[in-house]
Amino acid sequence: MSENENNQLRDVFDAVADPTRRQLIRILAEAAELPLHELTAQFQMGRTAVSKHLTILKEAGLILDRKVGRETRFRLNAAPLREIQDWAAFYSKFWTTNMLRLNQLLEEEEE
């Protein structure tokens, strides 16, 4: 387990379960770095609500922040998403294998 994973306070799956947080990840994936006010402007909720979502993402290691003067800027740290990718890949193989088996059974029945 990497140092980053050891420092995670929150489960990555829990962090991405919320649609607002998934949208924040998507926005940050398309930008190098954004300040809080630019992120808040993209949602119909207040700064406090957006900050709470960002805190959850930060606790999961999915975003990094830094102070620039009085402004806090956020950027994506996609590394923890690997856990989700690995989990989905396992089940993708499972379903592919089962679909191949089903296809074989159907072909055998046609013969």
Secondary structure, DSSP 4 states (H G I P E B T S, - for coil): --HHHHH--S-HHHHHTSHHHHHHHHHHHTSS-EEHHHHHTTSSS-HHHHHHHHHHHHHTTSEEEEEETTEEEEEE--TTHHHHHHHHHHHHHHHHHHHHHHHHHHHHHH-
